[in-house]
């Protein structure tokens, strides 16, 4: 009786998936370590492009148009935002991650928040106020007014952004520096 010949090839390692998995985990851990050192941060929120950012020292007062990293103040609005899951964990006081936002008004400017935001009578693009969050919970807007000394008003064009439209002006002293993209992806 003739038996068919069975070809025996090189032995296959049953864990061929292990090497790519270890490499991926190593790269991710390396990015997290780098992000924690040298002023680098990883943005995981859609308010600005996702990815690796760098904090550049700001050696002047913040001006309108600056894209900044800022530690939010410890306030009732921020505590509620944290409990609702709007803010991520991080190294700022209160265990909150720095926000990446654009300064759209500084001390002395008048901000009005209605259907959208106006600064000194000029409408701000992409600033429509959301009356409910993604889970249907009510959202209250900032009442508006003239920004006090030492404060900034922050904005992101992302419709779901939690910014000064809701929590009002914040102390400029919380600014860590300018936000610069290093390796990002805008979905």
C-alpha positions as CSV (number, residue, x, y, z in Angstrom):
1,X,0.0,0.0,0.0
2,X,1.4,3.3,-1.0
3,X,1.2,6.0,1.6
4,X,1.3,9.6,0.5
5,X,4.5,11.4,1.4
6,X,4.0,14.0,4.2
7,X,6.2,17.0,3.9
8,X,7.5,18.2,7.2
9,X,8.4,21.9,7.1
10,X,10.2,24.0,9.6
11,X,8.6,23.8,13.1
12,X,6.1,26.6,13.6
13,X,6.3,28.4,16.9
14,X,2.7,28.5,18.3
15,X,3.2,32.0,19.7
16,X,3.9,34.0,16.4
17,X,1.6,36.7,17.7
18,X,3.8,37.3,20.8
19,X,6.6,39.3,19.1
20,X,4.3,41.9,17.5
21,X,2.3,42.2,20.8
22,X,5.5,42.7,22.9
23,X,6.8,45.3,20.4
24,X,3.5,47.2,20.4
25,X,3.4,47.2,24.2
26,X,7.0,48.4,24.4
27,X,6.4,51.2,22.0
28,X,3.3,52.3,23.9
29,X,5.0,52.2,27.3
30,X,8.0,54.1,25.8
31,X,5.6,56.8,24.5
32,X,3.9,57.1,27.9
33,X,7.3,57.4,29.7
34,X,8.5,60.0,27.1
35,X,5.2,61.8,27.5
36,X,5.7,62.2,31.2
37,X,9.2,63.6,30.8
38,X,10.5,66.6,29.0
39,X,7.2,68.4,28.7
40,X,5.6,65.9,26.4
41,X,1.9,64.9,26.8
42,X,-0.3,62.4,25.0
43,X,-3.7,63.8,24.0
44,X,-6.5,61.2,24.0
45,X,-9.4,63.6,23.6
46,X,-11.0,64.8,20.4
47,X,-10.8,68.6,21.3
48,X,-7.5,68.7,19.5
49,X,-5.8,66.1,17.3
50,X,-4.9,62.9,19.0
51,X,-1.3,62.0,19.7
52,X,1.9,63.3,21.1
53,X,2.2,67.0,22.0
54,X,5.0,69.1,23.5
55,X,4.6,71.9,26.1
56,X,6.7,74.9,25.1
57,X,7.5,77.4,27.8
58,X,5.5,80.6,27.5
59,X,7.8,83.5,28.5
60,X,5.1,86.2,28.0
61,X,1.5,86.7,28.9
62,X,-1.0,84.6,27.0
63,X,-2.7,86.3,24.1
64,X,-5.8,85.6,22.0
65,X,-5.0,82.7,19.6
66,X,-2.5,80.9,21.8
67,X,-3.1,77.1,21.9
68,X,-2.1,76.2,25.4
69,X,-1.8,73.4,27.9
70,X,-3.5,74.5,31.1
71,X,-4.3,73.0,34.5
72,X,-7.9,73.7,35.3
73,X,-8.6,75.3,38.7
74,X,-10.0,73.3,41.6
75,X,-13.6,74.5,41.4
76,X,-17.1,73.1,41.8
77,X,-17.5,73.2,38.0
78,X,-14.3,71.1,37.5
79,X,-15.3,68.7,40.3
80,X,-18.6,68.1,38.6
81,X,-16.9,67.8,35.2
82,X,-14.6,65.2,36.7
83,X,-17.5,63.2,38.2
84,X,-19.3,63.3,34.8
85,X,-16.2,61.9,33.0
86,X,-15.4,65.1,31.0
87,X,-11.9,65.4,32.4
88,X,-9.2,62.7,32.4
89,X,-6.8,61.8,35.2
90,X,-3.5,63.6,35.2
91,X,-0.8,65.5,37.1
92,X,-2.6,68.8,37.7
93,X,-3.9,69.6,41.2
94,X,-7.0,67.5,41.9
95,X,-5.6,64.7,39.8
96,X,-6.8,66.1,36.5
97,X,-5.0,66.1,33.2
98,X,-4.0,69.4,31.6
99,X,-6.5,70.7,29.0
100,X,-5.4,71.7,25.5
101,X,-7.5,74.8,24.5
102,X,-7.2,78.0,22.5
103,X,-7.3,81.3,24.3
104,X,-10.1,83.4,22.8
105,X,-10.3,86.2,25.3
106,X,-8.1,87.7,28.0
107,X,-8.6,89.9,31.0
108,X,-10.7,93.0,30.3
109,X,-12.5,91.5,27.3
110,X,-16.3,91.0,27.4
111,X,-17.6,87.5,26.7
112,X,-21.3,86.8,26.0
113,X,-22.5,83.2,26.0
114,X,-26.0,82.6,24.5
115,X,-26.7,80.3,21.5
116,X,-23.0,80.7,20.8
117,X,-20.0,82.7,22.1
118,X,-19.3,86.4,21.3
119,X,-16.1,88.2,22.4
120,X,-16.3,92.0,22.4
121,X,-19.4,91.7,20.1
122,X,-17.7,89.4,17.6
123,X,-19.0,85.8,17.1
124,X,-16.7,82.9,17.7
125,X,-16.8,80.2,15.0
126,X,-17.8,76.7,16.1
127,X,-19.0,77.9,19.5
128,X,-22.6,76.7,19.7
129,X,-23.6,75.9,23.2
130,X,-24.8,72.3,23.8
131,X,-27.7,72.1,26.2
132,X,-27.2,68.4,26.9
133,X,-24.1,66.2,27.1
134,X,-23.6,62.9,25.3
135,X,-25.5,61.1,28.0
136,X,-28.5,63.5,27.9
137,X,-27.5,65.4,31.1
138,X,-28.2,69.1,31.2
139,X,-25.3,71.5,30.5
140,X,-25.3,75.0,31.9
141,X,-23.5,77.7,30.0
142,X,-21.3,80.5,31.6
143,X,-23.3,83.6,32.2
144,X,-20.8,85.9,30.5
145,X,-19.2,89.2,31.5
146,X,-15.9,91.0,31.5
147,X,-13.0,88.8,32.2
148,X,-11.2,89.6,35.5
149,X,-7.5,90.4,35.7
150,X,-5.3,87.4,35.5
151,X,-7.8,85.2,33.6
152,X,-8.3,83.7,30.2
153,X,-11.3,82.3,28.3
154,X,-10.7,79.0,26.6
155,X,-12.3,77.4,23.5
156,X,-12.1,74.3,21.2
157,X,-13.9,74.1,17.9
158,X,-14.9,70.5,18.7
159,X,-18.7,70.6,19.4
160,X,-18.5,68.3,22.4
161,X,-15.6,70.2,24.0
162,X,-15.8,71.1,27.7
163,X,-14.4,74.6,27.7
164,X,-15.0,78.1,29.0
165,X,-18.5,78.1,27.4
166,X,-19.5,76.0,30.4
167,X,-17.0,76.7,33.2
168,X,-16.2,80.4,32.5
169,X,-12.8,82.1,32.7
170,X,-9.9,80.4,34.4
171,X,-6.7,81.7,36.0
172,X,-3.9,82.3,33.5
173,X,-1.5,81.1,36.2
174,X,-2.6,77.6,35.3
175,X,-1.1,77.8,31.9
176,X,1.8,75.3,31.6
177,X,2.9,76.5,28.2
178,X,2.0,76.6,24.5
179,X,0.8,73.3,22.9
180,X,2.8,72.1,19.9
181,X,2.0,69.0,17.9
182,X,4.7,66.4,17.6
183,X,3.0,63.3,16.2
184,X,-0.7,63.7,15.9
185,X,-3.7,62.3,14.1
186,X,-6.9,64.2,13.4
187,X,-9.8,61.7,12.9
